[in-house]
């Protein structure tokens, strides 16, 4: 009699353990996609922040080039593209104001702006909605005098 009771107890414990394992599998199946999306979202946000910092650096380098009296707009654009290429960015829109910097007077403001579409640098384009379509950065400096 005691042997039968012991066997029934073992079977009941086994069923309870299997039930707990099934519950754990279901909980994991519900939580895992959320955790993967959250982790991937953090990676995407980090990438966007890195690209924003790189774009800001590229505009500063372009503006430094632009303030030199002997610089041309083509040289400034090339310098910005070189900086962006270090991050593998080749689809940026670069705006230099004034368009022909070599004609601007000493002390005139020169502005270099870079716009990068988020979809062009994202590892999962369109998966996350960041509320903006582009990363923008700009730097302004005054032209140096030749004297």
VMD Tcl script that builds the backbone (N, CA, C; Angstrom):
set m [mol new atoms 441]
animate dup $m
set s [atomselect $m all]
$s set {name element resname resid chain x y z} {
  {N N UNK 1 A 0.812 -1.177 0.000}
  {CA C UNK 1 A 0.000 0.000 0.000}
  {C C UNK 1 A 0.868 1.259 0.000}
  {N N UNK 2 A 1.857 1.215 0.822}
  {CA C UNK 2 A 2.740 2.371 0.908}
  {C C UNK 2 A 3.502 2.559 -0.407}
  {N N UNK 3 A 3.832 1.458 -1.057}
  {CA C UNK 3 A 4.536 1.510 -2.334}
  {C C UNK 3 A 3.667 2.187 -3.399}
  {N N UNK 4 A 2.372 1.859 -3.433}
  {CA C UNK 4 A 1.457 2.476 -4.388}
  {C C UNK 4 A 1.325 3.973 -4.145}
  {N N UNK 5 A 1.191 4.331 -2.900}
  {CA C UNK 5 A 1.079 5.746 -2.537}
  {C C UNK 5 A 2.336 6.506 -2.953}
  {N N UNK 6 A 3.483 5.878 -2.749}
  {CA C UNK 6 A 4.761 6.487 -3.134}
  {C C UNK 6 A 4.841 6.669 -4.653}
  {N N UNK 7 A 4.383 5.723 -5.418}
  {CA C UNK 7 A 4.393 5.794 -6.888}
  {C C UNK 7 A 3.450 6.889 -7.366}
  {N N UNK 8 A 2.258 6.983 -6.749}
  {CA C UNK 8 A 1.317 8.045 -7.124}
  {C C UNK 8 A 1.905 9.424 -6.826}
  {N N UNK 9 A 2.599 9.537 -5.736}
  {CA C UNK 9 A 3.229 10.803 -5.357}
  {C C UNK 9 A 4.292 11.197 -6.372}
  {N N UNK 10 A 5.071 10.196 -6.813}
  {CA C UNK 10 A 6.102 10.453 -7.828}
  {C C UNK 10 A 5.474 10.944 -9.129}
  {N N UNK 11 A 4.394 10.300 -9.543}
  {CA C UNK 11 A 3.703 10.674 -10.784}
  {C C UNK 11 A 3.158 12.095 -10.653}
  {N N UNK 12 A 2.593 12.429 -9.530}
  {CA C UNK 12 A 2.040 13.768 -9.311}
  {C C UNK 12 A 3.152 14.821 -9.364}
  {N N UNK 13 A 4.285 14.524 -8.761}
  {CA C UNK 13 A 5.414 15.455 -8.787}
  {C C UNK 13 A 5.931 15.638 -10.201}
  {N N UNK 14 A 5.979 14.550 -10.962}
  {CA C UNK 14 A 6.437 14.614 -12.352}
  {C C UNK 14 A 5.509 15.490 -13.187}
  {N N UNK 15 A 4.208 15.306 -13.007}
  {CA C UNK 15 A 3.243 16.127 -13.748}
  {C C UNK 15 A 3.399 17.605 -13.393}
  {N N UNK 16 A 3.571 17.907 -12.128}
  {CA C UNK 16 A 3.732 19.295 -11.682}
  {C C UNK 16 A 4.994 19.905 -12.281}
  {N N UNK 17 A 6.071 19.124 -12.323}
  {CA C UNK 17 A 7.326 19.625 -12.896}
  {C C UNK 17 A 7.165 19.900 -14.381}
  {N N UNK 18 A 6.486 18.996 -15.101}
  {CA C UNK 18 A 6.250 19.201 -16.535}
  {C C UNK 18 A 5.379 20.431 -16.759}
  {N N UNK 19 A 4.410 20.619 -15.895}
  {CA C UNK 19 A 3.521 21.777 -16.006}
  {C C UNK 19 A 4.302 23.074 -15.812}
  {N N UNK 20 A 5.220 23.075 -14.840}
  {CA C UNK 20 A 6.052 24.268 -14.605}
  {C C UNK 20 A 6.967 24.533 -15.791}
  {N N UNK 21 A 7.509 23.463 -16.381}
  {CA C UNK 21 A 8.382 23.634 -17.550}
  {C C UNK 21 A 7.581 24.212 -18.715}
  {N N UNK 22 A 6.355 23.760 -18.888}
  {CA C UNK 22 A 5.494 24.272 -19.952}
  {C C UNK 22 A 5.166 25.740 -19.735}
  {N N UNK 23 A 4.917 26.100 -18.481}
  {CA C UNK 23 A 4.633 27.493 -18.148}
  {C C UNK 23 A 5.846 28.361 -18.429}
  {N N UNK 24 A 7.019 27.882 -18.092}
  {CA C UNK 24 A 8.252 28.634 -18.347}
  {C C UNK 24 A 8.469 28.838 -19.844}
  {N N UNK 25 A 8.188 27.816 -20.625}
  {CA C UNK 25 A 8.354 27.926 -22.080}
  {C C UNK 25 A 7.400 28.961 -22.650}
  {N N UNK 26 A 6.178 28.978 -22.163}
  {CA C UNK 26 A 5.193 29.960 -22.632}
  {C C UNK 26 A 5.609 31.364 -22.216}
  {N N UNK 27 A 6.048 31.526 -20.980}
  {CA C UNK 27 A 6.514 32.845 -20.526}
  {C C UNK 27 A 7.694 33.327 -21.353}
  {N N UNK 28 A 8.626 32.435 -21.632}
  {CA C UNK 28 A 9.778 32.804 -22.456}
  {C C UNK 28 A 9.335 33.208 -23.855}
  {N N UNK 29 A 8.406 32.453 -24.430}
  {CA C UNK 29 A 7.909 32.756 -25.777}
  {C C UNK 29 A 7.222 34.116 -25.827}
  {N N UNK 30 A 6.621 34.529 -24.726}
  {CA C UNK 30 A 5.951 35.833 -24.688}
  {C C UNK 30 A 6.948 36.974 -24.471}
  {N N UNK 31 A 7.960 36.767 -23.686}
  {CA C UNK 31 A 8.899 37.826 -23.310}
  {C C UNK 31 A 10.058 37.960 -24.293}
  {N N UNK 32 A 10.516 36.884 -24.879}
  {CA C UNK 32 A 11.705 36.910 -25.752}
  {C C UNK 32 A 11.596 37.917 -26.895}
  {N N UNK 33 A 10.487 37.976 -27.643}
  {CA C UNK 33 A 10.416 38.965 -28.727}
  {C C UNK 33 A 10.530 40.408 -28.223}
  {N N UNK 34 A 9.934 40.670 -27.075}
  {CA C UNK 34 A 10.038 42.019 -26.507}
  {C C UNK 34 A 11.474 42.354 -26.122}
  {N N UNK 35 A 12.157 41.408 -25.530}
  {CA C UNK 35 A 13.545 41.636 -25.126}
  {C C UNK 35 A 14.452 41.810 -26.340}
  {N N UNK 36 A 14.229 41.035 -27.389}
  {CA C UNK 36 A 15.026 41.157 -28.618}
  {C C UNK 36 A 14.774 42.522 -29.252}
  {N N UNK 37 A 13.502 42.932 -29.343}
  {CA C UNK 37 A 13.169 44.240 -29.922}
  {C C UNK 37 A 13.778 45.367 -29.092}
  {N N UNK 38 A 13.712 45.263 -27.777}
  {CA C UNK 38 A 14.291 46.280 -26.897}
  {C C UNK 38 A 15.800 46.370 -27.086}
  {N N UNK 39 A 16.462 45.233 -27.113}
  {CA C UNK 39 A 17.919 45.206 -27.296}
  {C C UNK 39 A 18.306 45.778 -28.652}
  {N N UNK 40 A 17.603 45.350 -29.685}
  {CA C UNK 40 A 17.892 45.842 -31.027}
  {C C UNK 40 A 17.617 47.338 -31.129}
  {N N UNK 41 A 16.575 47.804 -30.457}
  {CA C UNK 41 A 16.268 49.240 -30.417}
  {C C UNK 41 A 17.393 50.035 -29.775}
  {N N UNK 42 A 17.959 49.504 -28.698}
  {CA C UNK 42 A 19.086 50.178 -28.053}
  {C C UNK 42 A 20.296 50.263 -28.980}
  {N N UNK 43 A 20.541 49.202 -29.724}
  {CA C UNK 43 A 21.648 49.197 -30.682}
  {C C UNK 43 A 21.403 50.245 -31.766}
  {N N UNK 44 A 20.179 50.330 -32.267}
  {CA C UNK 44 A 19.832 51.313 -33.306}
  {C C UNK 44 A 19.995 52.737 -32.795}
  {N N UNK 45 A 19.520 53.007 -31.589}
  {CA C UNK 45 A 19.651 54.349 -31.013}
  {C C UNK 45 A 21.129 54.688 -30.828}
  {N N UNK 46 A 21.913 53.741 -30.370}
  {CA C UNK 46 A 23.358 53.966 -30.228}
  {C C UNK 46 A 24.015 54.278 -31.563}
  {N N UNK 47 A 23.609 53.558 -32.599}
  {CA C UNK 47 A 24.144 53.804 -33.951}
  {C C UNK 47 A 23.782 55.210 -34.420}
  {N N UNK 48 A 22.549 55.617 -34.206}
  {CA C UNK 48 A 22.116 56.952 -34.618}
  {C C UNK 48 A 22.904 58.023 -33.871}
  {N N UNK 49 A 23.135 57.819 -32.593}
  {CA C UNK 49 A 23.921 58.792 -31.814}
  {C C UNK 49 A 25.356 58.866 -32.332}
  {N N UNK 50 A 25.924 57.737 -32.686}
  {CA C UNK 50 A 27.284 57.700 -33.227}
  {C C UNK 50 A 27.352 58.433 -34.560}
  {N N UNK 51 A 26.371 58.209 -35.422}
  {CA C UNK 51 A 26.341 58.880 -36.725}
  {C C UNK 51 A 26.139 60.382 -36.538}
  {N N UNK 52 A 25.284 60.781 -35.600}
  {CA C UNK 52 A 25.065 62.215 -35.316}
  {C C UNK 52 A 26.381 62.863 -34.884}
  {N N UNK 53 A 27.109 62.210 -34.012}
  {CA C UNK 53 A 28.398 62.741 -33.557}
  {C C UNK 53 A 29.388 62.829 -34.713}
  {N N UNK 54 A 29.405 61.832 -35.559}
  {CA C UNK 54 A 30.298 61.832 -36.725}
  {C C UNK 54 A 29.921 62.936 -37.705}
  {N N UNK 55 A 28.631 63.157 -37.898}
  {CA C UNK 55 A 28.168 64.224 -38.791}
  {C C UNK 55 A 28.572 65.590 -38.247}
  {N N UNK 56 A 28.443 65.776 -36.941}
  {CA C UNK 56 A 28.851 67.042 -36.326}
  {C C UNK 56 A 30.347 67.260 -36.508}
  {N N UNK 57 A 31.125 66.218 -36.305}
  {CA C UNK 57 A 32.573 66.313 -36.495}
  {C C UNK 57 A 32.905 66.655 -37.951}
  {N N UNK 58 A 32.211 66.025 -38.883}
  {CA C UNK 58 A 32.454 66.284 -40.305}
  {C C UNK 58 A 32.134 67.731 -40.662}
  {N N UNK 59 A 31.053 68.291 -40.107}
  {CA C UNK 59 A 30.729 69.697 -40.402}
  {C C UNK 59 A 31.772 70.638 -39.816}
  {N N UNK 60 A 32.290 70.311 -38.642}
  {CA C UNK 60 A 33.359 71.146 -38.049}
  {C C UNK 60 A 34.609 71.128 -38.918}
  {N N UNK 61 A 34.969 69.934 -39.368}
  {CA C UNK 61 A 36.145 69.829 -40.235}
  {C C UNK 61 A 35.925 70.591 -41.541}
  {N N UNK 62 A 34.724 70.502 -42.093}
  {CA C UNK 62 A 34.405 71.249 -43.306}
  {C C UNK 62 A 34.451 72.747 -43.075}
  {N N UNK 63 A 33.913 73.194 -41.943}
  {CA C UNK 63 A 33.929 74.623 -41.624}
  {C C UNK 63 A 35.361 75.116 -41.398}
  {N N UNK 64 A 36.198 74.315 -40.776}
  {CA C UNK 64 A 37.609 74.691 -40.590}
  {C C UNK 64 A 38.300 74.873 -41.937}
  {N N UNK 65 A 37.956 73.989 -42.868}
  {CA C UNK 65 A 38.519 74.106 -44.211}
  {C C UNK 65 A 37.961 75.354 -44.900}
  {N N UNK 66 A 36.678 75.620 -44.709}
  {CA C UNK 66 A 35.996 76.719 -45.401}
  {C C UNK 66 A 36.484 78.099 -44.976}
  {N N UNK 67 A 36.978 78.236 -43.748}
  {CA C UNK 67 A 37.383 79.572 -43.289}
  {C C UNK 67 A 38.747 79.988 -43.823}
  {N N UNK 68 A 39.507 79.065 -44.364}
  {CA C UNK 68 A 40.821 79.410 -44.918}
  {C C UNK 68 A 40.635 80.239 -46.184}
  {N N UNK 69 A 41.419 81.276 -46.364}
  {CA C UNK 69 A 41.262 82.156 -47.531}
  {C C UNK 69 A 41.441 81.449 -48.874}
  {N N UNK 70 A 42.250 80.403 -48.918}
  {CA C UNK 70 A 42.531 79.739 -50.193}
  {C C UNK 70 A 41.605 78.563 -50.493}
  {N N UNK 71 A 40.667 78.255 -49.614}
  {CA C UNK 71 A 39.793 77.094 -49.800}
  {C C UNK 71 A 38.701 77.352 -50.826}
  {N N UNK 72 A 38.285 76.260 -51.457}
  {CA C UNK 72 A 37.163 76.320 -52.391}
  {C C UNK 72 A 36.011 75.469 -51.851}
  {N N UNK 73 A 34.840 75.688 -52.395}
  {CA C UNK 73 A 33.661 74.905 -51.976}
  {C C UNK 73 A 33.863 73.425 -52.263}
  {N N UNK 74 A 34.512 73.122 -53.376}
  {CA C UNK 74 A 34.769 71.719 -53.731}
  {C C UNK 74 A 35.682 71.061 -52.699}
  {N N UNK 75 A 36.693 71.777 -52.220}
  {CA C UNK 75 A 37.598 71.227 -51.202}
  {C C UNK 75 A 36.853 70.982 -49.883}
  {N N UNK 76 A 35.964 71.911 -49.544}
  {CA C UNK 76 A 35.190 71.764 -48.304}
  {C C UNK 76 A 34.304 70.524 -48.395}
  {N N UNK 77 A 33.596 70.384 -49.514}
  {CA C UNK 77 A 32.724 69.231 -49.701}
  {C C UNK 77 A 33.527 67.933 -49.652}
  {N N UNK 78 A 34.673 67.931 -50.289}
  {CA C UNK 78 A 35.534 66.740 -50.293}
  {C C UNK 78 A 35.984 66.387 -48.882}
  {N N UNK 79 A 36.323 67.410 -48.086}
  {CA C UNK 79 A 36.770 67.180 -46.700}
  {C C UNK 79 A 35.645 66.565 -45.861}
  {N N UNK 80 A 34.426 67.088 -46.018}
  {CA C UNK 80 A 33.278 66.543 -45.281}
  {C C UNK 80 A 33.017 65.103 -45.700}
  {N N UNK 81 A 33.076 64.834 -46.990}
  {CA C UNK 81 A 32.858 63.470 -47.491}
  {C C UNK 81 A 33.915 62.508 -46.963}
  {N N UNK 82 A 35.165 62.975 -46.851}
  {CA C UNK 82 A 36.240 62.126 -46.297}
  {C C UNK 82 A 35.921 61.733 -44.865}
  {N N UNK 83 A 35.476 62.699 -44.071}
  {CA C UNK 83 A 35.146 62.421 -42.659}
  {C C UNK 83 A 33.972 61.454 -42.551}
  {N N UNK 84 A 32.963 61.652 -43.378}
  {CA C UNK 84 A 31.800 60.763 -43.333}
  {C C UNK 84 A 32.148 59.365 -43.827}
  {N N UNK 85 A 33.063 59.279 -44.781}
  {CA C UNK 85 A 33.467 57.976 -45.324}
  {C C UNK 85 A 34.119 57.101 -44.250}
  {N N UNK 86 A 34.718 57.717 -43.246}
  {CA C UNK 86 A 35.322 56.946 -42.149}
  {C C UNK 86 A 34.270 56.114 -41.415}
  {N N UNK 87 A 33.018 56.568 -41.449}
  {CA C UNK 87 A 31.910 55.833 -40.822}
  {C C UNK 87 A 31.115 55.033 -41.847}
  {N N UNK 88 A 31.570 55.039 -43.089}
  {CA C UNK 88 A 30.858 54.297 -44.128}
  {C C UNK 88 A 29.613 55.010 -44.626}
  {N N UNK 89 A 29.562 56.322 -44.438}
  {CA C UNK 89 A 28.405 57.103 -44.863}
  {C C UNK 89 A 28.725 57.744 -46.206}
  {N N UNK 90 A 27.935 57.385 -47.220}
  {CA C UNK 90 A 28.192 57.947 -48.548}
  {C C UNK 90 A 26.941 58.555 -49.166}
  {N N UNK 91 A 25.889 58.681 -48.383}
  {CA C UNK 91 A 24.627 59.174 -48.937}
  {C C UNK 91 A 24.159 60.452 -48.251}
  {N N UNK 92 A 25.088 61.264 -47.783}
  {CA C UNK 92 A 24.729 62.494 -47.076}
  {C C UNK 92 A 24.515 63.641 -48.052}
  {N N UNK 93 A 23.640 64.554 -47.658}
  {CA C UNK 93 A 23.442 65.798 -48.396}
  {C C UNK 93 A 24.281 66.864 -47.696}
  {N N UNK 94 A 25.169 67.496 -48.443}
  {CA C UNK 94 A 26.071 68.506 -47.873}
  {C C UNK 94 A 25.711 69.855 -48.480}
  {N N UNK 95 A 25.435 70.822 -47.600}
  {CA C UNK 95 A 25.089 72.170 -48.045}
  {C C UNK 95 A 26.119 73.137 -47.470}
  {N N UNK 96 A 26.749 73.901 -48.353}
  {CA C UNK 96 A 27.745 74.899 -47.941}
  {C C UNK 96 A 27.161 76.264 -48.260}
  {N N UNK 97 A 27.138 77.154 -47.275}
  {CA C UNK 97 A 26.606 78.498 -47.452}
  {C C UNK 97 A 27.673 79.512 -47.043}
  {N N UNK 98 A 28.056 80.412 -47.914}
  {CA C UNK 98 A 27.603 80.620 -49.291}
  {C C UNK 98 A 28.088 79.491 -50.195}
  {N N UNK 99 A 27.384 79.318 -51.286}
  {CA C UNK 99 A 27.678 78.225 -52.204}
  {C C UNK 99 A 29.092 78.318 -52.764}
  {N N UNK 100 A 29.532 79.543 -53.083}
  {CA C UNK 100 A 30.893 79.771 -53.590}
  {C C UNK 100 A 31.650 80.521 -52.495}
  {N N UNK 101 A 32.336 79.779 -51.630}
  {CA C UNK 101 A 32.973 80.416 -50.472}
  {C C UNK 101 A 34.170 81.276 -50.846}
  {N N UNK 102 A 34.816 80.971 -51.965}
  {CA C UNK 102 A 36.002 81.731 -52.335}
  {C C UNK 102 A 35.666 83.192 -52.666}
  {N N UNK 103 A 34.401 83.500 -52.929}
  {CA C UNK 103 A 33.984 84.869 -53.215}
  {C C UNK 103 A 33.575 85.637 -51.962}
  {N N UNK 104 A 33.486 84.969 -50.827}
  {CA C UNK 104 A 33.038 85.648 -49.605}
  {C C UNK 104 A 34.182 86.435 -48.979}
  {N N UNK 105 A 33.793 87.511 -48.316}
  {CA C UNK 105 A 34.754 88.436 -47.689}
  {C C UNK 105 A 35.292 87.860 -46.377}
  {N N UNK 106 A 36.493 88.298 -45.966}
  {CA C UNK 106 A 36.995 87.906 -44.645}
  {C C UNK 106 A 36.009 88.351 -43.560}
  {N N UNK 107 A 35.783 87.501 -42.610}
  {CA C UNK 107 A 34.836 87.789 -41.531}
  {C C UNK 107 A 33.412 87.348 -41.840}
  {N N UNK 108 A 33.140 86.971 -43.083}
  {CA C UNK 108 A 31.802 86.502 -43.454}
  {C C UNK 108 A 31.546 85.117 -42.853}
  {N N UNK 109 A 30.309 84.912 -42.518}
  {CA C UNK 109 A 29.908 83.635 -41.918}
  {C C UNK 109 A 29.861 82.541 -42.988}
  {N N UNK 110 A 30.440 81.399 -42.679}
  {CA C UNK 110 A 30.386 80.228 -43.554}
  {C C UNK 110 A 29.709 79.113 -42.761}
  {N N UNK 111 A 28.743 78.461 -43.397}
  {CA C UNK 111 A 27.995 77.404 -42.718}
  {C C UNK 111 A 28.101 76.120 -43.527}
  {N N UNK 112 A 28.364 75.015 -42.822}
  {CA C UNK 112 A 28.408 73.693 -43.454}
  {C C UNK 112 A 27.354 72.839 -42.754}
  {N N UNK 113 A 26.436 72.295 -43.552}
  {CA C UNK 113 A 25.350 71.480 -43.010}
  {C C UNK 113 A 25.358 70.112 -43.677}
  {N N UNK 114 A 25.092 69.084 -42.868}
  {CA C UNK 114 A 25.020 67.703 -43.364}
  {C C UNK 114 A 23.684 67.115 -42.926}
  {N N UNK 115 A 22.992 66.498 -43.873}
  {CA C UNK 115 A 21.754 65.766 -43.586}
  {C C UNK 115 A 21.939 64.327 -44.056}
  {N N UNK 116 A 21.627 63.397 -43.161}
  {CA C UNK 116 A 21.772 61.974 -43.468}
  {C C UNK 116 A 20.440 61.295 -43.189}
  {N N UNK 117 A 19.884 60.635 -44.188}
  {CA C UNK 117 A 18.623 59.913 -44.006}
  {C C UNK 117 A 18.848 58.748 -43.042}
  {N N UNK 118 A 17.982 58.644 -42.052}
  {CA C UNK 118 A 18.119 57.571 -41.056}
  {C C UNK 118 A 18.047 56.203 -41.716}
  {N N UNK 119 A 17.186 56.055 -42.705}
  {CA C UNK 119 A 17.058 54.759 -43.388}
  {C C UNK 119 A 18.348 54.353 -44.093}
  {N N UNK 120 A 19.197 55.323 -44.451}
  {CA C UNK 120 A 20.438 54.990 -45.152}
  {C C UNK 120 A 21.528 54.469 -44.216}
  {N N UNK 121 A 21.377 54.711 -42.907}
  {CA C UNK 121 A 22.404 54.252 -41.960}
  {C C UNK 121 A 21.872 53.222 -40.976}
  {N N UNK 122 A 20.571 53.008 -40.983}
  {CA C UNK 122 A 19.957 52.074 -40.048}
  {C C UNK 122 A 20.256 50.633 -40.450}
  {N N UNK 123 A 20.404 49.770 -39.452}
  {CA C UNK 123 A 20.615 48.359 -39.716}
  {C C UNK 123 A 19.289 47.647 -39.963}
  {N N UNK 124 A 18.184 48.318 -39.624}
  {CA C UNK 124 A 16.846 47.778 -39.887}
  {C C UNK 124 A 15.966 48.925 -40.368}
  {N N UNK 125 A 16.152 49.370 -41.616}
  {CA C UNK 125 A 15.400 50.522 -42.117}
  {C C UNK 125 A 13.887 50.327 -42.003}
  {N N UNK 126 A 13.234 51.333 -41.446}
  {CA C UNK 126 A 11.784 51.310 -41.328}
  {C C UNK 126 A 11.243 50.503 -40.165}
  {N N UNK 127 A 12.080 49.787 -39.439}
  {CA C UNK 127 A 11.591 48.948 -38.340}
  {C C UNK 127 A 11.179 49.800 -37.142}
  {N N UNK 128 A 11.970 50.828 -36.830}
  {CA C UNK 128 A 11.663 51.723 -35.728}
  {C C UNK 128 A 11.276 53.083 -36.280}
  {N N UNK 129 A 10.337 53.752 -35.646}
  {CA C UNK 129 A 9.951 55.093 -36.037}
  {C C UNK 129 A 10.572 56.061 -35.040}
  {N N UNK 130 A 11.606 56.775 -35.474}
  {CA C UNK 130 A 12.321 57.680 -34.576}
  {C C UNK 130 A 11.746 59.090 -34.587}
  {N N UNK 131 A 10.670 59.320 -35.323}
  {CA C UNK 131 A 10.022 60.621 -35.321}
  {C C UNK 131 A 10.682 61.639 -36.239}
  {N N UNK 132 A 11.742 61.273 -36.891}
  {CA C UNK 132 A 12.408 62.150 -37.843}
  {C C UNK 132 A 12.975 61.291 -38.964}
  {N N UNK 133 A 13.103 61.885 -40.124}
  {CA C UNK 133 A 13.584 61.116 -41.277}
  {C C UNK 133 A 15.083 61.274 -41.488}
  {N N UNK 134 A 15.683 62.265 -40.831}
  {CA C UNK 134 A 17.099 62.531 -41.097}
  {C C UNK 134 A 17.837 62.966 -39.844}
  {N N UNK 135 A 19.138 62.759 -39.882}
  {CA C UNK 135 A 20.058 63.265 -38.863}
  {C C UNK 135 A 20.681 64.514 -39.465}
  {N N UNK 136 A 20.618 65.616 -38.755}
  {CA C UNK 136 A 21.176 66.876 -39.257}
  {C C UNK 136 A 22.238 67.394 -38.312}
  {N N UNK 137 A 23.261 67.975 -38.909}
  {CA C UNK 137 A 24.314 68.614 -38.122}
  {C C UNK 137 A 24.824 69.810 -38.916}
  {N N UNK 138 A 25.231 70.853 -38.217}
  {CA C UNK 138 A 25.797 72.005 -38.911}
  {C C UNK 138 A 26.797 72.725 -38.025}
  {N N UNK 139 A 27.734 73.394 -38.691}
  {CA C UNK 139 A 28.735 74.205 -38.010}
  {C C UNK 139 A 28.905 75.498 -38.789}
  {N N UNK 140 A 29.108 76.585 -38.060}
  {CA C UNK 140 A 29.341 77.889 -38.682}
  {C C UNK 140 A 30.610 78.494 -38.126}
  {N N UNK 141 A 31.365 79.134 -39.007}
  {CA C UNK 141 A 32.583 79.844 -38.610}
  {C C UNK 141 A 32.739 81.063 -39.507}
  {N N UNK 142 A 33.623 81.983 -39.102}
  {CA C UNK 142 A 33.877 83.191 -39.899}
  {C C UNK 142 A 35.149 83.011 -40.721}
  {N N UNK 143 A 35.106 83.514 -41.965}
  {CA C UNK 143 A 36.257 83.419 -42.873}
  {C C UNK 143 A 37.435 84.197 -42.303}
  {N N UNK 144 A 38.612 83.655 -42.514}
  {CA C UNK 144 A 39.838 84.321 -42.070}
  {C C UNK 144 A 40.254 85.377 -43.088}
  {N N UNK 145 A 41.031 86.302 -42.598}
  {CA C UNK 145 A 41.566 87.353 -43.476}
  {C C UNK 145 A 42.872 86.864 -44.084}
  {N N UNK 146 A 43.210 87.393 -45.257}
  {CA C UNK 146 A 44.465 87.029 -45.896}
  {C C UNK 146 A 45.621 87.855 -45.345}
  {N N UNK 147 A 45.291 88.846 -44.529}
  {CA C UNK 147 A 46.343 89.733 -44.000}
  {C C UNK 147 A 46.650 89.436 -42.559}
}
mol reanalyze $m
mol bondsrecalc $m
mol representation Tube
mol addrep $m
